[in-house]
């Protein structure tokens, strides 16, 4: 099994980095969209004249 150990470790590392990168991208996109929605909501309230 020693001859395949490096392949397995590299495959796990690539998988971990790929899945971690996708998860990070989702979290960052969620934060960006949440901020954009809050700004949209604030501007809609201002346009409607609602102070609440």
HUMO-V992272 format. One record per backbone hydrogen bond with DSSP energy under -1.0 kcal/mol. CO is the residue of the C=O (numbers start at 1). NH is the residue of the N-H. If there is no record, write none. Layout:
# HUMO-V992272
co=CO nh=NH
co=CO nh=NH
This chain:
# HUMO-V992272
co=1 nh=4
co=4 nh=8
co=5 nh=9
co=6 nh=10
co=7 nh=11
co=8 nh=12
co=9 nh=13
co=10 nh=14
co=11 nh=15
co=12 nh=16
co=13 nh=17
co=14 nh=18
co=15 nh=19
co=16 nh=20
co=17 nh=21
co=18 nh=22
co=19 nh=23
co=20 nh=24
co=21 nh=25
co=22 nh=26
co=23 nh=27
co=24 nh=28
co=25 nh=29
co=26 nh=30
co=27 nh=31
co=28 nh=32
co=29 nh=33
co=30 nh=34
co=31 nh=35
co=32 nh=36
co=33 nh=37
co=34 nh=38
co=35 nh=39
co=36 nh=40
co=37 nh=41
co=38 nh=42
co=39 nh=43
co=40 nh=44
co=41 nh=45
co=42 nh=46
co=43 nh=47
co=44 nh=48
co=45 nh=50
